[in-house]
Amino acid sequence: MTLKKVIKEEKTKKKSETFKNFQNKKPKVAIVSLTSCEGCQFALLDLGQKFLDFSESVEMVDFRLIEDEEDTGEKLDLVLVEGNPVTKENETLLKKVRKRSKILAALGNCAAMGGVPEIKNYQEGRNTIKHVYKYIQGINNLEIKEIDNFVKVDFVFPGCPINAEEFLFYIPRLLRGETPVIPDSPVCVECRKKGNRCLLLDKIPCFGPMILGGCDAVCPTAKMPCQGCRGLRPAGNIKAMRTTLQKMMTDEEFENMSEIYGLRDDLEDKLGETI
Amino acid sequence: MKIKINHIAKMEGHAGFMASVLSGNVKSAKIEVKEGVRLIEGVLIGRHFKDMPVIAQRICGICPVVHNLTSIKAIENAMGIVPTQETEKLRELLEWGQIIHSHALHLFFLSLADFLNIENDLKLVEKYPKETKKAIKIREYGMEIVRIIGGRVIHPLTNEPGGFKKAPNTEDLKKIVQKSGEILTEALDLGSFFQKISLPDFWRETEYISLSQSGKYAVYDGDIVSNRGLHIAVDKFEKNFLELQKQKEVVKKVEHNGKSYMVGAIARVNLNRSRLRQEAYNFVNNLGWKFPNYNPFNNILAQMTEVIQAICESATIAKQLLQSDLERVITEKYEVKEGQGSAAVEAPRGTLYYFVDIDARGYIKNVNIITPTAQVLSNLEDDIAVYIPGIMELNEKEKEKKLRAFIRAYDPCISCAVH
């Protein structure tokens, strides 16, 4: 079943049914943000009424974007983590919320794959800071690492930013204690359904075939090639993809494009070599 | 005595506040930024210019549009690319859409509760369902504009140096025009609601800075002007404004003539109100303000004014675009050239400045990004230092509440400030 169909089915269920297993006791949820643009939180807020419905169906223990009350520090059923641990405080917070929560889900590309800040790892690493600051002493400048290097991650909402509709689809399952798996299907499936002409046919380098779908092919639909923010799909043929792309871009360009959303280290792992 | 707030919620990014007061005198008042450094300027160096708008817009999840636009304009200026008039109009419309949804978020969902003595937006929503609906509707209209033009709301996709990858379809542009009347009515209603809210009385003179243009209320283009007689072209920005980094500080604050200054909605309304559209002008006129207006809490009402302005402008621009050839927004071939370029656009929170230096292959040699929040943090601290003596009588909790409200009224964006 494609994601769209599943979403459609889920939408037709009544709200009470979707959330029925925890009607008596509302699950405790926190949304925390490490260093990031906070765009994934805003993607949630941008759902408007749908987000308010979600907020009312759970007990929102901590979501600093909408409330000014102190976090009580109580146990959580689910914590959503956005951003990347760039500071020591970020790292401590991440470990703390992991201990408090039954389920931890990464919210978006920065948490899951390192995001645009990870570019520094591929450049001058911790020396990149010298281009920005005159005084670098006393500034936290950790190497960028995905949050699963620090804590166990139970589920990933991929994307930069996340697809909020996808969030609404998986969240009830997570709250029921299930660990859903996003179907292994490339961006191309949704792209074709949209009736888009394949960018690769016009020799525009696009990572679509090796990247996990579920984004509604929002980028190629806007004629923006897929640059891989949702990460590699498990069954993608990366070697074949790389050969195809070699006809349209130099190795340097391939490398650069794979760095934007922190895909390069994952590609290297899969290809077993330095790209 | 010390006043310390660990974390200020309901604003973009992470920051706290610390002040020390000695026998009634404020010795220091400081916003403590707790955001990590993503080094966006650093990671852009050595990359191809085409990646710049994509990466730079990720500085901010609320105002990606303006980072995208400003980097594109700086690149175009560096390489001498002249976009079509249609492209510039479409970009301006995109920016107005951005201003609508960012302002609607701040004035209603982030700041309003402070003046109604509510600490949680879910409670605000419960207590003011009618107004909430209006705010959501207005916000959604702004988001819809960005979605129609940009392909999505957060981190839009179609805009690039030279033009757009894809033109919006006319049916969607018509929707912007058709809905504008209804949304304007909602905004005027919400405006009347805000008019009745009593905002704290506070006054401190400062310098207001914004873009300004003859004949229109500037957001996308113009010169940099102030209420103290400054009038310079955008490429003179770095000559006139000083970016300073103190040891261990991650925000490079900015000074003009050795002093703090203010940007954003309150600065723009002060400087450019005579160029507002009738509906917006009437709204601000009915507030009965004395100009220049130096109450920073009024930033919220200035934002409301701009929401009204933005709705009127959006409808007009969309109408003009419907009468033109939309294919002319599609990027034409251009030559990649070595060069330096600067640009400024009015972000929801104030003037956003970009500089870029590009080599002959199109790779970036140097970048500088100066955000609105980096520019206003010193002004905010100076304001608070004057504000604190007036609230010393209050108990600790109340004092803290007042300070949070003050800081939030500025609508700071800490992710932008650090970037």
HADDOCK unambig.tbl for C-alpha pairs under 7 A between the chains (distance, minus, plus):
assign (segid A and resid 35 and name CA) (segid B and resid 35 and name CA) 6.07 0.50 0.50
assign (segid A and resid 35 and name CA) (segid B and resid 36 and name CA) 5.34 0.50 0.50
assign (segid A and resid 37 and name CA) (segid B and resid 58 and name CA) 6.13 0.50 0.50
assign (segid A and resid 37 and name CA) (segid B and resid 59 and name CA) 5.49 0.50 0.50
assign (segid A and resid 37 and name CA) (segid B and resid 60 and name CA) 4.49 0.50 0.50
assign (segid A and resid 37 and name CA) (segid B and resid 61 and name CA) 4.87 0.50 0.50
assign (segid A and resid 37 and name CA) (segid B and resid 415 and name CA) 5.86 0.50 0.50
assign (segid A and resid 38 and name CA) (segid B and resid 60 and name CA) 6.99 0.50 0.50
assign (segid A and resid 38 and name CA) (segid B and resid 61 and name CA) 5.25 0.50 0.50
assign (segid A and resid 39 and name CA) (segid B and resid 60 and name CA) 6.84 0.50 0.50
assign (segid A and resid 39 and name CA) (segid B and resid 61 and name CA) 3.59 0.50 0.50
assign (segid A and resid 39 and name CA) (segid B and resid 62 and name CA) 6.56 0.50 0.50
assign (segid A and resid 39 and name CA) (segid B and resid 154 and name CA) 6.54 0.50 0.50
assign (segid A and resid 42 and name CA) (segid B and resid 61 and name CA) 6.65 0.50 0.50
assign (segid A and resid 42 and name CA) (segid B and resid 62 and name CA) 6.96 0.50 0.50
assign (segid A and resid 48 and name CA) (segid B and resid 136 and name CA) 6.44 0.50 0.50
assign (segid A and resid 64 and name CA) (segid B and resid 9 and name CA) 4.83 0.50 0.50
assign (segid A and resid 64 and name CA) (segid B and resid 10 and name CA) 5.59 0.50 0.50
assign (segid A and resid 65 and name CA) (segid B and resid 9 and name CA) 6.13 0.50 0.50
assign (segid A and resid 65 and name CA) (segid B and resid 10 and name CA) 4.29 0.50 0.50
assign (segid A and resid 65 and name CA) (segid B and resid 11 and name CA) 6.23 0.50 0.50
assign (segid A and resid 66 and name CA) (segid B and resid 10 and name CA) 5.48 0.50 0.50
assign (segid A and resid 66 and name CA) (segid B and resid 110 and name CA) 6.95 0.50 0.50
assign (segid A and resid 66 and name CA) (segid B and resid 120 and name CA) 6.25 0.50 0.50
assign (segid A and resid 66 and name CA) (segid B and resid 121 and name CA) 5.35 0.50 0.50
assign (segid A and resid 67 and name CA) (segid B and resid 9 and name CA) 6.65 0.50 0.50
assign (segid A and resid 67 and name CA) (segid B and resid 10 and name CA) 6.18 0.50 0.50
assign (segid A and resid 67 and name CA) (segid B and resid 119 and name CA) 5.97 0.50 0.50
assign (segid A and resid 67 and name CA) (segid B and resid 120 and name CA) 4.25 0.50 0.50
assign (segid A and resid 67 and name CA) (segid B and resid 121 and name CA) 5.93 0.50 0.50
assign (segid A and resid 68 and name CA) (segid B and resid 9 and name CA) 5.29 0.50 0.50
assign (segid A and resid 68 and name CA) (segid B and resid 10 and name CA) 6.48 0.50 0.50
assign (segid A and resid 68 and name CA) (segid B and resid 119 and name CA) 5.35 0.50 0.50
assign (segid A and resid 68 and name CA) (segid B and resid 120 and name CA) 6.13 0.50 0.50
assign (segid A and resid 69 and name CA) (segid B and resid 119 and name CA) 6.42 0.50 0.50
assign (segid A and resid 86 and name CA) (segid B and resid 36 and name CA) 5.25 0.50 0.50
assign (segid A and resid 86 and name CA) (segid B and resid 37 and name CA) 6.89 0.50 0.50
assign (segid A and resid 87 and name CA) (segid B and resid 36 and name CA) 5.48 0.50 0.50
assign (segid A and resid 116 and name CA) (segid B and resid 55 and name CA) 6.63 0.50 0.50
assign (segid A and resid 117 and name CA) (segid B and resid 38 and name CA) 5.12 0.50 0.50
assign (segid A and resid 117 and name CA) (segid B and resid 39 and name CA) 6.95 0.50 0.50
assign (segid A and resid 119 and name CA) (segid B and resid 43 and name CA) 5.99 0.50 0.50
assign (segid A and resid 120 and name CA) (segid B and resid 43 and name CA) 5.58 0.50 0.50
assign (segid A and resid 128 and name CA) (segid B and resid 42 and name CA) 5.51 0.50 0.50
assign (segid A and resid 128 and name CA) (segid B and resid 43 and name CA) 6.92 0.50 0.50
assign (segid A and resid 129 and name CA) (segid B and resid 39 and name CA) 6.35 0.50 0.50
assign (segid A and resid 129 and name CA) (segid B and resid 42 and name CA) 6.42 0.50 0.50
assign (segid A and resid 131 and name CA) (segid B and resid 42 and name CA) 5.39 0.50 0.50
assign (segid A and resid 132 and name CA) (segid B and resid 39 and name CA) 6.63 0.50 0.50
assign (segid A and resid 132 and name CA) (segid B and resid 41 and name CA) 6.51 0.50 0.50
assign (segid A and resid 132 and name CA) (segid B and resid 42 and name CA) 5.86 0.50 0.50
assign (segid A and resid 135 and name CA) (segid B and resid 247 and name CA) 5.53 0.50 0.50
assign (segid A and resid 135 and name CA) (segid B and resid 248 and name CA) 6.96 0.50 0.50
assign (segid A and resid 137 and name CA) (segid B and resid 248 and name CA) 6.38 0.50 0.50
assign (segid A and resid 138 and name CA) (segid B and resid 248 and name CA) 4.96 0.50 0.50
assign (segid A and resid 139 and name CA) (segid B and resid 248 and name CA) 5.66 0.50 0.50
assign (segid A and resid 140 and name CA) (segid B and resid 36 and name CA) 6.94 0.50 0.50
assign (segid A and resid 141 and name CA) (segid B and resid 37 and name CA) 6.94 0.50 0.50
assign (segid A and resid 161 and name CA) (segid B and resid 154 and name CA) 6.86 0.50 0.50
assign (segid A and resid 219 and name CA) (segid B and resid 157 and name CA) 6.51 0.50 0.50
assign (segid A and resid 222 and name CA) (segid B and resid 151 and name CA) 5.64 0.50 0.50
assign (segid A and resid 222 and name CA) (segid B and resid 157 and name CA) 6.22 0.50 0.50
assign (segid A and resid 222 and name CA) (segid B and resid 158 and name CA) 5.75 0.50 0.50
assign (segid A and resid 222 and name CA) (segid B and resid 166 and name CA) 6.29 0.50 0.50
assign (segid A and resid 223 and name CA) (segid B and resid 158 and name CA) 6.98 0.50 0.50
assign (segid A and resid 223 and name CA) (segid B and resid 165 and name CA) 6.01 0.50 0.50
assign (segid A and resid 223 and name CA) (segid B and resid 166 and name CA) 6.53 0.50 0.50
assign (segid A and resid 224 and name CA) (segid B and resid 157 and name CA) 6.21 0.50 0.50
assign (segid A and resid 224 and name CA) (segid B and resid 158 and name CA) 6.75 0.50 0.50
